[in-house]
Amino acid sequence: MALAVTVGAGAGLGSIAFRWLIVTFTHLFSGHADYAGAGREANPHVPWLGPFFVVLAPVIGGLLYGPLVDRFAKEARGHGVPEVMLAVAQRGGRINPQVSVVKALASALCIGSGGSVGREGPIVQIGSALGSTLGRVVKVSEDRMRLLVACGAAGGIAATFNAPLAGVFFAMELILGAFSIEAFGATVLASVTASIFGRAAFGDTAFLTLPPFHVEHLGQYGLFAVLGILAGAVGVGFTRILYWIEDACDWAWRGPEWLRPAVGGLLLGVVLLVLPEMYGVGYPVLEKAAHGGYLAGFLLLLLVGKILATSLTIGIGGSGGVFAPSLFIGAMLGAAYGATTHQLLPSTAGAVGAYALVGMGAVFAGASRAPITAVVILFELTGQYSIILPLMLAIVLATLTSRLLSHDTVYTLKLRRRGIDLNAPAPGAKIGSQTVEEVMEPLPAPLPAATELAEAGDLLIRSDHGALPVLDDEGRYLGTLTARSVAEVLAERPGGDSEPPALAGDLAEPTTPITTDMPLSTALHVLVAVPGTGLPVLDPGKDGLVGWLTHQSALRALHAPSPPDGTDGPQPAPEETYQL
């Protein structure tokens, strides 16, 4: 608890410093608090350049943050969240301590000089680095280290966006990838603490100021559903284009990496000259779109421009998040969709701004595939509870659409492109790279489905496993019977001659199939998610049972002697095969 509060306080103070840096550099490079909403005005510091100063601003910014990132913390390049996810999944939560300082300076310089990225990725990486550093200082275990990293991420989101609930769910859904009472309690403490600091500095108001929206006609739910499907596809498209442009920049650049942001800044400057609304994060433009301030055609132009500007900023080596750009893209899509439907169905469509708000959450869900976070963060960013039902509907449909169209999210695809699978073992790990066939044990004798629980309990007592497979009368696999489920039922049944006996088949629990050719790392994720101490292994065709997998068998494989012929290979499978 004390460590969570400490990390939350550090993340809150870090978010205050980070936002101050962004405002300071934005004033320095553009002469405005947020140039995205200023149109084509000149920079008062260099008025003789007129609007053409935006061509030079990204170049100067790149000359400052390019060498900083290349020299001190290369992991500060890009949007930051994938690096934190990797640290939690495969590095025990260990993050370079200097990342927090380098990331804050580099991202503030990038955004202030016109980089079309957001604050979410940097503040997550900053808070997570603080949590990891504190964990190293006090020498906590790896599990606690990961939890402190998640606390830092939660605190950063909470303080930056005045969204304490969103910070908690962001940390558990995206960073930890799991929900538990301990994780929830710790991240809540960190999030609340960081929010106190954030509200003291920025006030207790919704991050985005939008008019109240309401569902005025039941037919609007069908329109919101269609928007959710479109937004899911746009979220996937944004992810693909982001990495296509990054690949193109990698292919085209042949010079030193520290110079890449400055040279690429010329291209970004040209985009900003054509569409100054792409300068920085762009929240003023987003709010104006939600108020219906643009025509549908220009909204679509802004949507395409944001995808291009954000992708180019990341591709040239810039530092910043993709959360705010996904909100921007969603607002443009939703507002354009709402304006079009309002023209076609004026009596049914309702307010354009409602579609902009729903589009924001749906595109983020389509890109990140984090529906709980999307729902909560849109509610907290806008304070719009009246639109929660269509928001939830669209976000779920966007998530399902994204899952159908793409295996990866905007965060995991960056890692997979490097050959990193978060569910796979860490490079060099002794366990996880084998197949299940190499480590499985012989299959224990299955239980017939008609076995009474008392007898099944006796067999489980004499077994080396806390679970046994159950077969029906025709020898087909039904599931596993665990000692825990037998004990619970026997303790609750009063017994008596009038009560029919409970049978093993009644309590057999179907399990996620594990096959002999499955990587051990994947199978272990399945194994820890079920009760009992083992799971049956199927042949590759999933037709019959051929073995049994436990954590002990995985560990035993590390010290198993070589076969008599001196060759390495899997243990022979048992002769009996039970049909599924």
N, C-alpha and C positions, 0 to 999 in steps of 0.2 A: 504493500500500500504506500509506504513511504517513497519507494523508488518510483512508483507510477506517478505520484503527485509531483515529485521532483522533475521527472521527464516532462510532465504536462506543463509545469512552470517554465522549463527551458524552451519547450516548443512555442509556448505563448509569447515569450520574450523574443524568440527567434522570428516569429511571424511579424511582430511589430517592427523589428529592425529590417526585415526583408521588404515589407510594404513601404517603409520609409525610403529605402534604397531605390525602389522602383519609381516612386514619385520624384525623388531627387534627380535621378538620371533622366527621367522623361522630361522634366523641366529643363535640364541642361541641354539635351539633344534637340528638343522640339520647341521649347519656350511655352508649353502648355501643360496643364495637369493631365490631360488625355487627348492627344492629337487626333484620335480616331473620329471624334465628334466635332472637330474644328473645321472640317471642310478642307479647302486648299489654302488656308492662311499661311503667311510667311512666319518663319521663326524670328521673334523680335530680337534675338541675339545677333542674327545675321540677316537683316531685312533685305539686303541687296540681292540675296539669292532667291527670294520669292519662294514659291512652293518647291523649287528644285533642291532645297536642302535635304529632302527625304532621300535623295539618291546617295548623298554622302554620309548621312547619319548611320546606316547599317555598316558602312565600310569602316568608319572610325570606331564604332562599337566592336566590330569584329577584330580590329587591330588590338583592342584592349583585352577582350575576354578570350580570344583564341590562344595566345601564348599562356595565359593564366591557367586555362584548362589543360592544355597540352603538357605543361611543365609540372603542375602540382596534383591534379586529380582528373585523369582521363574519363573516369566514370561519371563525372559531372556533365559530360556532353549528352545531349538528347533530353528525353522527358522524364527520366529519373525513376519512375515507379517500377519498371522491369528490373532495374538493378536492386531495388529494395526487395522485390519478390524473390529474386535469385539468392540474395543474402539470407533470407529467412528459410528458403527451401533447401539450400545445399551448402551454406557456409556457416551455419550455426548462428546467424544473426550478426556476424562480424562485418562491419563497415568501416572503411578508412576514416579516422577521426577528422581529417582536414577537409573531407567532402562537404561538411556543413558550411564552412566559410567560403570555399571555392564556389560551391553551387549557388550560394546567396549572391555573391558578387557577379558571377558569370551570368546568371539568369536575370538579375536586375539590369545589368549592362545590355543584355540582349533585348529584353522587353523595352527598356527605356530608349534604345536606339532604333526601335521600329520592328523588332522581331515579333511575328504574329503568332505568339504562343501564350500559354497561361501560367498562372502561379501555382496551380495544384501540385504538379510534379515536383517542382523545386522545394516547396514547403514540406512535402512528404519526405523527400530525401534529406532535407535539413533536419527535421524532427527525428527521423529514424537514425541518422548518424549520431545525434545527441544521445538517444536511448542506447545505442550500441556502445558509445564511448563510456557512458555511466556504468553499463554492465561490465565492461572490462575493468574499470577502476575498482569496483567492489567485488569482482571475481564471482559473478553468478554463474549458474549452470547454463547449458545451451538452451534449454527450454525457457528459462527465465530471460535469457538474452533475446530470444525471438520475441517474447512477450513485450519486453521493453522497446524493441524496435517498433512493434505495432502500436505501443502507447505513444511513441514519438510521432508516428504517422497520424494517429487519431487526433493528437493535440494540435498538430500543424493545420489539419483541415478545419478543426473546430474553431481555432482562433482566427484563421485567415478569412473564413466565409461566415463566421457567426453561426455555425451549424454543428452543435455538439453531438446530436444524434447521428448525423451523417458521418462525422469523424469516427464514431464507434463502429458503425456498420462498414465503412470503407476499410477500416483496419482489419476487421474480421473476415469480410467477404473477399477482399482482394489481396491483402498482405498475408494474413494467416491462412486463409482458405478454409477455415473451420470455425465452429461456434462452440464455446464452452463457458461454464459459469465463471471460471477463473479469468479467462480472457475478457469476458464481458465486464466483469467487475473492475479489472485493472484499466482497461481502455476507457471505461466511463470516468474513473477517477482522473486519468490524464486529460480526457476531453473536457471535463468540467473545470479543472484547474486552468487549462489553456484558455477556455472560453471566458473565464473571469478576467484574465489579463487582456484578452482581445476586446471584450466589451468595455473595459476601463479605458482602452485607448481609442476604440473606433465607435463606441456607442452600441446600444442594444436595439438595433433596427435591422429589418430584413436587408440582405445584401443587394437585392434588385428591387426597385420600386415600380410596381406594376398595378394597374387598376384592378378592382375585384372582378372575377369572371364567374359565370354561372352556366349550368347546362339548362337551356331554356326549352328544349324539345327533345323527346326520346330518340328521334331520328339522328340526333347528333352523335350518339354512341356508335352508330354504324360508320359515320364519317371519321370519328376518332380511331376506330379500329383500322380503317384503311390507311390512315396516317401512320399508325404504328407499324404496319407492314412496310410502307414506303420508307419510314425512318430507319427500320432495321436494315434494309438494303442500302440506304445511304451511309449508315454507320460502317457497314462492311466495305463499301466503296471508298470511304474516306481512309480506312485502314490500308487497303490495297494501294491506293494512289500515294499515300504517305511513304510507303516503303519502295514503291516503284521509283519515285523521284529521288529517294535516298540512294537507291541503286544507281540511278543515272548520274548523280553527283559523284558517287564513288568511282564510277567508270571514267568520268570526264576529268577528275582531278588527279594530277600527277606531281604536284608540288608538296612542300612540307605542310603537315596538318595544322600547325599554328597559324598559317597564312590563309587557310581555306575559308574561314568565316568572313574575312575581309574581302577577298576576291569574289566570293559568292554573294556578299552583301550588295554588290553592284546590281546583280539580277533582282535581288529583293527590293532594292531602291527603285528600280523601274516599275515593279508591281505596285509599290506604294505611291509612285507618282501618278499612275493611272487610277488606282483605287486607294485614296488616303484613308478610307474607312478600315483598311487592313492594318493600320499602324497599331502595334501593341496588342493588348488583350481585346479591346473593342466593346466593352460593356455599354458605353453610350449609344452605339449603333444598335446593339441588341435590344436595349430598352425602347429605342425609337421604333424599331421594327415591331415589337410587341404592342406598341400603341397604334399601329397601323399607319406609320409615317412614310412608308415607301410603297411604290407600285409593285405588282407581282413580278414583272420582268426584271426590275432592278434588284429585287430580293433574290432571284435566281442567280443574277450576276454576282451579287455579294456572296452567295453560297459557294459558287465555283471559285471566286477569288479567295475566299478563306481557305478552302482546301489547298489551293495552289500556294498561297502565301505561307501557311503553316508547314506544309510539306517541304517547301524550299528552305524555310528557316531551320528546320530539323536537318534537312539534307546537307546544308552547307556547314553543319557543325554547331548550330546554335543550341542554346540551353533554355528549356522551358517545357511546360506541360501541354498535354493535349485535351485536358478536361474542358477548359474554357473554350477552345476552338470547337469542340464537339457541341457545346451548348450554343455557340454562335451559329454553327451550321444548322442545328436543329431549329433554332428560332427563325432563321431565314426560310427553311423548308416549311415549317408550320405556318408562318405568316403568309407565304405565297400560296400554300394549299388553302388556308382559310379565306384569303381574298378571292381565289378562284371559285371555291364552293359558295361563297357569299353571292357572287355574281350569278351562278347557276341555280342556287337554291336559296334565294334571299329570305324566305319565310322559315327555313329550317336551320341554316348554317350557324347563326349566332355570331358572337364577337370574334374578330380575327385574332385578337390577342390570346384567346384561350387556346387556339391551335398552335400559336407560337410557343406558349408555355409547355404544352404537351409535347410538341416536337423537340424541345430542348431535352427533356428527360428521355424520350424515346431514342433519339440519335445517340446519346451517351450510352444508353443501355445496349443499343445495337453494336456500338464500337467496343465497349468494355465487358459486356455480358455480366453486369452486376445489377440486377433488377432491384434488389432491396435498397442498395445505396442510391440508385437513380430516383426511386420514389421518395425516399427520405430527404435527400439533398435538395430536390426541386421544391419540396414543401418548405424546407427551412430557408432556402435562398429567397423565396418569393413570399412566404407567409400565406400562400393560396391553398387553404384546405378545401374550399368550395369546389375545386376542380379535381379532387383526389381520385374519384372513381374513373373518369376517362383517362386520367394520367396513369393509373394502375393498369387499366385495360391496354392502352397503347404501349406501355413499357413491356408488359408480358409478351404481347405479340411481336414487338421489335426484337426481344431476346430470342424468341423461338425462330423468327425469320433469320436472325444472325447465326443461330446454331445450325440451321439448315444450309446456309450459304457458305459457312466458313468453320474450320476446325479451331482456329485461333482467334484471339482478341487483339485489340490494338496494343496491349501490353505483352501478351505471351508470344506474339509473332516476332517481336524484336529479338527475343531470346532464341526462338526456334531457328531463326535465320542464322544464328551463330552456332547452331548444332546443339543447343541446350534445351532439354526437356525437363520441366520442373518436376514431373512425376518419375523421372529416371534417376538412377544413382548419380551422385556427384562424381566428377572425373577422378579416377584412381581409387574409387571405393571398392572394398574387398567383397562386399555383398551387393547384389542387385543386377550385375551385368550377366549373370547366368540365366539359363532357362529353367522353368519349373521342373522339367524332366531330369535335369542334372542333380537336383537336390531333394526330390520328393521321396517319401517313405512308402513301404508297402501298404496297401489298402487294408485297414482293419475290417474284421468280419461285419458285414452290414446287418441291420436289424430288419426283420420282416415288419410290414406295417401293422400286422395284427398282434404284435407283441404287447402284452399288458405293461403298464408303466412300472409296476412294482418289479417285474422281471427285467425290464429295460434298465431300471435303476441299479439292479444288481450287476448287470453286464457293464454298465458305465463305471461302477466302483472298481471292477476288476480290470477295466481297460486302462491303457496308458494315456488316453485322450479324454478331454472333457466333452467330446461330441462324437457321435457315430452316424454313418450314413443310414438312411432308411429306404427300403425298396418295397414296391407294392407286390401284389400276388403274381404279377407277370415279370417280375425282376427289373422293373423300371425304377429309376432313381427319383425319389420324391423330395428329398431335402435332408437336412441333418437334425438330429435330436441331441440337445445339449443337456448336460447334467443340471445346469441351472434351471431350465424350464421344467424338467422332471421334478426337481426338489420343490419348486414353487407350487406346482399343481398338487403334488402329494400333500403338501402342508395345508393347502386350502380345502381339500376334499374331506368331508367328514367320514366317508366310507359307509359301509352297510350293504346288506344283501340286495336291497331294492335298487341300488344305484348301479348302472352299467359300468363296467371297468373302462378306464381311459386307455387308449391305445397309442402306440408310438406314432402311427400314421396321422393321428389327430394333431400332434404337436410338431410334426416335421416342418422345418422352416426352409423354404427354397432359398438358395444362395446364388450370388453372382458367379457364373461359370468361370472356372480356372482350367486352362488347358495346358498340355505338356509343352507346347511351343511358346507359351506366354513368357515375356521377360519377368524375372523374379521380382524386380522393382515394382512392376504393375501388380503382381499377385500379392505382394506384401501390403499394398494399399487396400486391397480387398480384404485380406485376412484380418487386419486390425479393426475393420468396420463391423465385424460380426461377433456375436458371443461365442464361447467355446474356445478350444485350443487348437483347432485345425479345420481344414476344409478338404473336401474330395477334389481330385484332379481328374479331368476328362481327357479323352483323346482329342486330337485336333478337330475331328468332325463333330465333337460333342455328342457322340452316340453312346459311349460307355465309360464307366469308372475304371481308372487304371492305377491310381495312387492316392497318396494323402500328403498334404502340405502343412507344416507347422513352422513356427519361428525357430524351434530347436533344430529341425532338419536343415534350415537355411544356415544356422550357425555351425552345425555339424559338418556341413560341406567344406568349411574352411580347413578342417583338420582330417578329412577323410583320406585314408591311405590310397595309393594308386592301385589300379587293378593288377593282377598277377603278371600280365603280359607287359607291364610297364607303360601302357598307354593310358591317357586320360579319357574319361568318358562317363556317361551317366550310369547310374545303377540300373541293373536289369529290372524291368517291370514285372510285377507278379503275374503268374500264369492265368489266374481267374480274371475275367472281364465281366462286369455287370452292366447290362444294357440300360441305357437311359430311356 
